[in-house]
Amino acid sequence: MPPENTIDKNQGRQILTGFFQSPLGGEKIYYKRSISNATETSAKHLVIVPNIGEYHGRHTKLPEYLQKKWGNSTNFTWLDLKGHGLSGGTRGHVDNFEEYCHDLICLLNKLPASDEYILLGSGVGCLVILKTLLEFRNQFKLNVVGLVMSNPAIKMKVELSSLFLKIPPNQALKKLKIPHRIDGYELTNDTLAAEEFNHDPLVNHTISANLYWEIMRVSREVRLSSYFIDYPTLFVVGEEDSYFDHEYTNLFRKGMGSDQKSYKSYKKLKNDLFNDFERDKVFNDIYNWINVNLK
């Protein structure tokens, strides 16, 4: 591993943070690890890739829930996407979506090979995971035993701006910000969580035109490749998600090559399942699915 800072050490765990250099672009990419001091040779290890706009700090509740269930037998790692959270790069922008994939690969190659890995994505973080597994699986050797996809960006439910539908991708406009603000109240029914999102200085509320175009490109590519995703996978979706089409996600699931592909939907929940009112139900479904399918 690169040099890390120990920010906490108690209750049989270490909380470590660090940066590594992005293979494409050279920016400093932030990650965080919560590592058990237990002596087991192999542990479940969740790697969490957040959605656009958010960062590792929005994804603490699920690991806390699972740690209470499993004790110190599980490890957790968070990645801040380039241009998000504490990672370097132009805020809310990327030149090429594959930069996210290579950053994830770089992180995975620094983690212990003895663990059993569950890759957990939220929104566009799911696209990063799926694109990486589809095109770059031979570039890391970790044992990936399953996937958890939370409101994956398989297909946009609404276009962010009709203006950009009429403009083809071009160099001159790629860093121009789309005139749509990501608002916490669109993401969750929990007023406190929405306000925290809206006032968090590490949250990106806008994205660039190029990042939008890249998301649209990669989501189309991933949709055409569902059969080649053969990992045990759990999809958890909110039926009130205003960004991503949960019904299309279910169609995508049915086309996957894996025999173990589960789908859980929540009628009243929005995009940010892990910070919504009924999050404990979502957490319990994830916990039970992992226990049954990834023994």
N, C-alpha and C positions, 0 to 999 in steps of 0.2 A: 504494500500500500504506500501511497505518497505520505509525506509527513502529515500527522493529524493532531488536532487539539482535543484533549479530554475535557469536556465541559461538565460532566457529572459522573459520579461513580458511587452507586449505592444499590441496596437491595439485589445484589448479585448481578448487576448490569453495569456496562460502561456506555456513555453517550459520547460519541466521537464525531467530529466534523472535519472537513477538509476540502481542498480544491484540487483539480487536475486540469491540465491544459487540453482544450478541445483539439482533437486531431485535425479538424477542418476549421481554420480561422484563428486558432491560438488563444481564444478567450479562456478565462478562468471559470471552470464549471464547479458549482458547489454541490456537495453531497453531505448527508448525515447518516450515521449508523447508530443503532441501539443494539448492543451485542451482549449476549449472555456470557457470564463467567463460568457457566456449567461446563463439565468436562466431556459431554457427549461428543463422539466423533462426527456425528451428523445431526443437523438441526433443520427444522423448517426455517426458511428465510424468505420473507416477503420483500420484494423490491418494488417501491411505489413511485410511479411516474404521474405527476399531476397534470391537470388540464391546462390549456392556455389561460393566461390571466392569473392563475393561482401559483402556489409554491408549497414547499414542504410543510410550512407552518399551518396550512389548512388541512393537513392529513395526520393529525395526532390521535384523534379519538378512536379510530379503528384499532391501531396498534395497542392502545391502552386497554381496550376491551379484550383483545385476543391475549394480551399478556396476563390479564386477570384469569382467563380461562385456562391457559396453558402453563402459566408460571414462567420460569426462565428457560423454557426449552425452545424458544423461538427468537430468531434474529430479524431485525428490520433495517432496511436501507431506503433512504429517500434521495431522489435526484431533482434538482431544480433545472428545468429546461433552460437552454441558452436564451438570454434576454429576459429571464424571469427570476423573481426572488433574489437570491444572493449571487446568482451566476452573472458573469459578464456578458457583454453583447448589447446591441441596440435593443431597447425595451420593446417587447411585443413584435419583434421582427426576426426573420431568418431569411437568408438568401436562398437556401435549398433545404427542403425538409429532411433530406438524408443526413444533414448535420446533426439533428437530434438523435438519429439512429446511431451514428458513430460515437456520439457522446455516451449514449447508453452502453454501447459495446465496450468502450474504454472503461467505464465504471464496472461492468460485469467482470471484465478481465482482471480487476484488482481485488475481487472478492474471493473468499476461500472456496476451493473446489469441492470440499467435503460436504457442504450443505445441500439440501434439496430446495430448489428455488421455485417460488410462486411469483409470477410477474403480475402486478396489479396496476391497472391504468384507470384514469378518469378522463372521459372526453377525448381530447386530442392525444392525451397520454396513451390511450389504447391504440391509436393509430401508430404511434411511435413503436410500441411493442410489436404490433402485428406486422408492420413493415419490416422491422428488424428481423423477426423470425422468418418471414417469407423470403427475404433477399440476402440476409447476412448471417444466417444461422451458423455457418462454418467459421465465423470469425471469433467465436467464443465457445468454451468447452464446458460451461457449467451444466449441471443436471437440472433442466427446467421440467418440473413435474406437473405444472398446471398454470392456468391463467384465470384471473378475475377481472372482468371488464365492466366498469361502471359507466352507464350512459355513453357508450363508445360513439365516436364521431364517424360512424359508418356512412351515414347520409344526413345532410343538413335538413332540418324540418322547415326552416324558413331561410331565405337568403338574407344576409346581413344588410345588404344595400343593393337596391335595384340599379343604382348607378354603375356598380362594378360588374353587373351582369353584361353591360353593354360595352365594357372596355376590356380588350384582350390583354393578357399579361404583357407588360413592357417595362424596359429598364428605367425610363424616366419617372415612372410613378410608383416604383416598387416599395419605397419607404413612406409613401403617403399614407396617413392613418385613415382607416375606414370611418365614416361618420356614424358610428354606432358605439355607444358606451355600454360596457358590460356592467350591469347593475346587480347588486346582491339580492335584491328583491325578485329578480328574474330567476335566481338560482335556488332559493330556499324559502320555505314558509316560516322559518325560524327568524323572527325579527332581530334578535340579538346577533345571530350569525350573519344576517344580511348587513346589519350596520357595521359589524366588524370587517366584513369584506369591503364595504364602501369606504372605510376610513383607514384601511391598512396600507401603509406607504409602500409595502413590497408587492402589492397587487397591481397588475396591469389592467386598466379598464378599456384600453383600445389595442387594436392590432393593426399591422401594416397591410397594405393591399397585397404585397407579395406573400405574406404569411397566409392570408385568406386564399389566394390563388393556389398556393402549395397544398393547403389542407384539402381543397376541392380536388386537386390532381391526385393526391395520394389516396383519398377516400375512394375515388373511382377505381384506382388500381387495386386496392384491397378488396373492394366489392367483387371484382372479377376473379379473385383468387381464394375465395372462401374454402373450396374443396381441399386446398393444400395446407390448411391449418388443422393439424391433427393432435393437438394437445387437449387434455381434459380442460374444459372451460366453463366458467359460470358467468352468465350475463345478469347484471342487476340493473334495472332501468326504472326511471320514474315516468309515469304516464303523463305527467304535467310538465315534462321537460320541454321548454320552448325552443331549444336549439337543435336537438338531434332526434331523429325519427325512430321511436322505440319499436314500431311495427316492422319497419324495414330491418332493424337489428334482429328481430326474431326470424325473419326470412333468411337473413345472412347466416344465422346460427344453424338453421335447418340444412343449409348447403355445405356446412363444414364437413371435413373428412373424419373428424373425431367421433367416436361412439359415445363419449362422455361429454355432453354439451347441454347444460342446464340453463333455464331462463326463469328469472324471478322479476315480476313487475309489481309496482306499488302505485295504486291509483291516484293518491293525493300528493305524491312527492314530485319534486322538480328535478333540476339538473344536478345539484350538489347533494347527493344522497347521504354523504357522510357528515353533513352539517345541517340536516333537516330534522324535523320533530320526531319522526319515527325511525331515526337512525339505528336505535338498538335492535329493532326488528331486522333491518338490513344486515347489521353486524352479526346477529345470531344466525341468519341464513347463510352468510359467508362462512362462519365458524362451523356450522353443521355440514355444509357442503365439503369443506376441506377435510373434516374428520371422516366422512363417508367415502369420499372419492380419492383422497390423496393420503391414504394411510401409510 
